[in-house]
């Protein structure tokens, strides 16, 4: 079982991975886009995410990779 450490944005990071997981609304807020576009990016696999039941989760690392890829850095 993961040990969860919650931060003020209701994201949590695991002690084992040290990465932040966020939901699509949090992703939308972070990127400054709409919630529907965040779901579309996940559905089209442009941002790597996964589902736990019916909820999407995306790692901070996946978001950073998407930003780097989009900005061609």
N, CA, C and O of each residue as an XYZ file, in Angstrom:
292
protein
N       0.843     -1.182      0.000
C       0.000      0.000      0.000
C       0.883      1.237      0.000
O       1.954      1.243      0.607
N       0.441      2.264     -0.668
C       1.203      3.495     -0.751
C       0.976      4.353      0.488
O      -0.134      4.420      1.016
N       2.015      4.991      0.932
C       1.877      6.009      1.964
C       1.643      7.331      1.266
O       2.489      7.792      0.499
N       0.508      7.939      1.524
C       0.136      9.150      0.806
C       0.423     10.373      1.656
O       0.110     10.406      2.846
N       1.019     11.371      1.037
C       1.253     12.655      1.671
C       0.481     13.690      0.881
O       0.853     13.994     -0.253
N      -0.575     14.236      1.440
C      -1.415     15.185      0.728
C      -0.821     16.578      0.832
O      -0.299     16.963      1.878
N      -0.904     17.341     -0.269
C      -0.493     18.734     -0.233
C      -1.719     19.620     -0.331
O      -2.841     19.116     -0.379
N      -1.528     20.916     -0.362
C      -2.648     21.843     -0.315
C      -3.537     21.792     -1.554
O      -4.657     22.301     -1.506
N      -3.086     21.197     -2.671
C      -3.876     21.114     -3.896
C      -4.634     19.803     -4.005
O      -5.160     19.480     -5.070
N      -4.697     19.042     -2.916
C      -5.351     17.733     -2.892
C      -4.702     16.749     -3.856
O      -5.310     15.741     -4.215
N      -3.483     17.029     -4.273
C      -2.680     16.055     -4.997
C      -1.950     15.259     -3.924
O      -1.845     15.712     -2.784
N      -1.452     14.096     -4.267
C      -0.651     13.396     -3.288
C       0.593     12.863     -3.965
O       0.605     12.593     -5.166
N       1.622     12.721     -3.183
C       2.797     12.063     -3.719
C       3.078     10.842     -2.869
O       2.789     10.818     -1.672
N       3.639      9.839     -3.497
C       3.924      8.603     -2.804
C       5.383      8.606     -2.391
O       6.243      9.117     -3.109
N       5.648      8.045     -1.253
C       7.026      7.978     -0.782
C       7.863      7.072     -1.686
O       9.074      7.254     -1.809
N       7.209      6.098     -2.314
C       7.959      5.162     -3.143
C       8.359      5.761     -4.479
O       9.422      5.424     -5.002
N       7.547      6.633     -5.046
C       7.831      7.180     -6.369
C       8.256      8.636     -6.336
O       8.937      9.104     -7.248
N       7.864      9.354     -5.302
C       8.190     10.773     -5.184
C       7.633     11.591     -6.340
O       8.241     12.588     -6.730
N       6.507     11.199     -6.891
C       5.894     11.940     -7.979
C       4.484     12.359     -7.581
O       3.813     11.674     -6.809
N       4.055     13.473     -8.109
C       2.742     14.002     -7.785
C       1.723     13.466     -8.791
O       1.984     13.434     -9.993
N       0.573     13.051     -8.292
C      -0.528     12.638     -9.155
C      -1.596     13.701     -9.083
O      -1.879     14.248     -8.017
N      -2.193     13.991    -10.234
C      -3.265     14.974    -10.265
C      -4.430     14.455    -11.085
O      -4.286     13.534    -11.890
N      -5.582     15.060    -10.867
C      -6.805     14.728    -11.590
C      -6.916     15.643    -12.808
O      -6.189     16.633    -12.891
N      -7.802     15.339    -13.753
C      -7.973     16.213    -14.918
C      -8.326     17.667    -14.581
O      -7.795     18.567    -15.230
N      -9.197     17.943    -13.595
C      -9.431     19.354    -13.258
C      -8.167     20.048    -12.729
O      -7.936     21.222    -13.018
N      -7.360     19.328    -11.962
C      -6.103     19.888    -11.477
C      -5.126     20.083    -12.632
O      -4.398     21.074    -12.679
N      -5.116     19.132    -13.562
C      -4.284     19.248    -14.757
C      -4.696     20.473    -15.567
O      -3.845     21.236    -16.024
N      -5.991     20.656    -15.742
C      -6.502     21.804    -16.498
C      -6.073     23.109    -15.844
O      -5.637     24.035    -16.526
N      -6.193     23.181    -14.552
C      -5.795     24.380    -13.823
C      -4.295     24.628    -13.959
O      -3.862     25.762    -14.168
N      -3.512     23.569    -13.840
C      -2.050     23.667    -13.930
C      -1.611     24.171    -15.304
O      -0.701     24.994    -15.407
N      -2.272     23.669    -16.372
C      -1.897     24.052    -17.731
C      -2.619     25.303    -18.222
O      -2.261     25.862    -19.259
N      -3.627     25.740    -17.484
C      -4.391     26.907    -17.903
C      -5.292     26.622    -19.092
O      -5.479     27.469    -19.966
N      -5.848     25.413    -19.113
C      -6.746     24.998    -20.190
C      -8.084     24.594    -19.581
O      -8.227     24.552    -18.359
N      -9.048     24.301    -20.418
C     -10.349     23.844    -19.942
C     -10.313     22.383    -19.516
O      -9.451     21.610    -19.934
N     -11.263     22.036    -18.682
C     -11.344     20.659    -18.191
C     -11.599     19.680    -19.328
O     -11.023     18.592    -19.337
N     -12.451     20.042    -20.290
C     -12.736     19.146    -21.414
C     -11.491     18.866    -22.234
O     -11.279     17.732    -22.665
N     -10.659     19.883    -22.457
C      -9.420     19.682    -23.197
C      -8.468     18.776    -22.417
O      -7.770     17.957    -23.015
N      -8.432     18.909    -21.108
C      -7.586     18.031    -20.295
C      -8.010     16.571    -20.481
O      -7.164     15.697    -20.669
N      -9.324     16.307    -20.428
C      -9.813     14.939    -20.664
C      -9.480     14.473    -22.076
O      -9.119     13.313    -22.274
N      -9.595     15.350    -23.044
C      -9.288     14.993    -24.432
C      -7.809     14.634    -24.591
O      -7.479     13.665    -25.274
N      -6.927     15.401    -23.970
C      -5.487     15.105    -24.039
C      -5.187     13.739    -23.429
O      -4.345     13.003    -23.943
N      -5.860     13.400    -22.349
C      -5.671     12.088    -21.725
C      -6.262     10.978    -22.595
O      -5.634      9.939    -22.796
N      -7.463     11.205    -23.104
C      -8.142     10.194    -23.928
C      -7.346      9.889    -25.191
O      -7.262      8.734    -25.608
N      -6.757     10.923    -25.807
C      -5.978     10.748    -27.032
C      -4.534     10.357    -26.768
O      -3.725     10.273    -27.692
N      -4.215     10.120    -25.505
C      -2.890      9.670    -25.083
C      -1.788     10.694    -25.401
O      -0.620     10.330    -25.543
N      -2.163     11.957    -25.509
C      -1.162     13.008    -25.708
C      -0.443     13.292    -24.397
O       0.735     13.649    -24.390
N      -1.153     13.133    -23.298
C      -0.558     13.140    -21.968
C      -0.807     11.751    -21.401
O      -1.942     11.276    -21.368
N       0.254     11.111    -20.958
C       0.124      9.753    -20.428
C      -0.536      9.797    -19.058
O      -0.047     10.446    -18.133
N      -1.639      9.104    -18.951
C      -2.348      9.010    -17.687
C      -2.885      7.606    -17.506
O      -2.688      6.743    -18.362
N      -3.551      7.379    -16.411
C      -4.140      6.067    -16.158
C      -5.416      6.264    -15.359
O      -5.648      7.313    -14.758
N      -6.219      5.242    -15.373
C      -7.495      5.294    -14.668
C      -7.456      4.393    -13.458
O      -6.930      3.281    -13.498
N      -8.022      4.896    -12.389
C      -8.287      4.097    -11.197
C      -9.806      4.105    -11.068
O     -10.402      5.104    -10.666
N     -10.417      2.987    -11.411
C     -11.873      2.955    -11.483
C     -12.329      3.856    -12.611
O     -11.971      3.638    -13.768
N     -13.114      4.861    -12.282
C     -13.563      5.788    -13.324
C     -12.855      7.140    -13.247
O     -13.268      8.091    -13.910
N     -11.802      7.231    -12.452
C     -11.084      8.492    -12.307
C      -9.721      8.439    -12.979
O      -8.957      7.491    -12.798
N      -9.429      9.488    -13.769
C      -8.125      9.621    -14.394
C      -7.123     10.169    -13.391
O      -7.464     10.995    -12.544
N      -5.890      9.703    -13.492
C      -4.768     10.229    -12.728
C      -3.621     10.445    -13.704
O      -3.431      9.663    -14.636
N      -2.871     11.496    -13.489
C      -1.731     11.804    -14.342
C      -0.590     12.255    -13.449
O      -0.802     12.988    -12.483
N       0.614     11.820    -13.769
C       1.771     12.171    -12.950
C       2.350     13.516    -13.384
O       2.194     13.938    -14.530
N       3.005     14.163    -12.465
C       3.683     15.423    -12.763
C       4.743     15.196    -13.838
O       4.962     16.056    -14.691
N       5.388     14.060    -13.798
C       6.415     13.720    -14.796
C       5.813     13.663    -16.201
O       6.425     14.151    -17.151
N       4.621     13.075    -16.345
C       3.959     13.001    -17.645
C       3.584     14.390    -18.146
O       3.699     14.673    -19.339
N       3.138     15.249    -17.249
C       2.781     16.618    -17.625
C       4.030     17.383    -18.061
O       4.007     18.094    -19.065
N       5.107     17.239    -17.313
C       6.364     17.896    -17.673
C       6.874     17.418    -19.029
O       7.389     18.211    -19.818
N       6.729     16.125    -19.298
C       7.140     15.570    -20.587
C       6.301     16.176    -21.718
O       6.838     16.533    -22.766
N       4.987     16.291    -21.506
C       4.095     16.894    -22.498
C       4.500     18.344    -22.775
O       4.560     18.765    -23.930
N       4.773     19.095    -21.726
C       5.170     20.499    -21.884
C       6.463     20.595    -22.674
O       6.579     21.419    -23.581
N       7.427     19.766    -22.340
C       8.712     19.766    -23.050
C       8.518     19.399    -24.522
O       9.107     20.022    -25.406
N       7.696     18.391    -24.776
C       7.431     17.952    -26.145
C       6.728     19.049    -26.949
O       7.063     19.283    -28.110
N       5.767     19.711    -26.336
C       5.014     20.757    -27.031
C       5.853     22.008    -27.295
O       5.652     22.698    -28.294
N       6.779     22.291    -26.405
C       7.596     23.494    -26.567
C       8.861     23.221    -27.367
O       9.640     24.138    -27.632
N       9.069     21.974    -27.751
C      10.238     21.566    -28.545
C      11.540     21.938    -27.866
O      12.486     22.356    -28.533
N      11.607     21.793    -26.550
C      12.845     22.071    -25.807
C      13.718     20.846    -25.733
O      14.799     20.892    -25.146
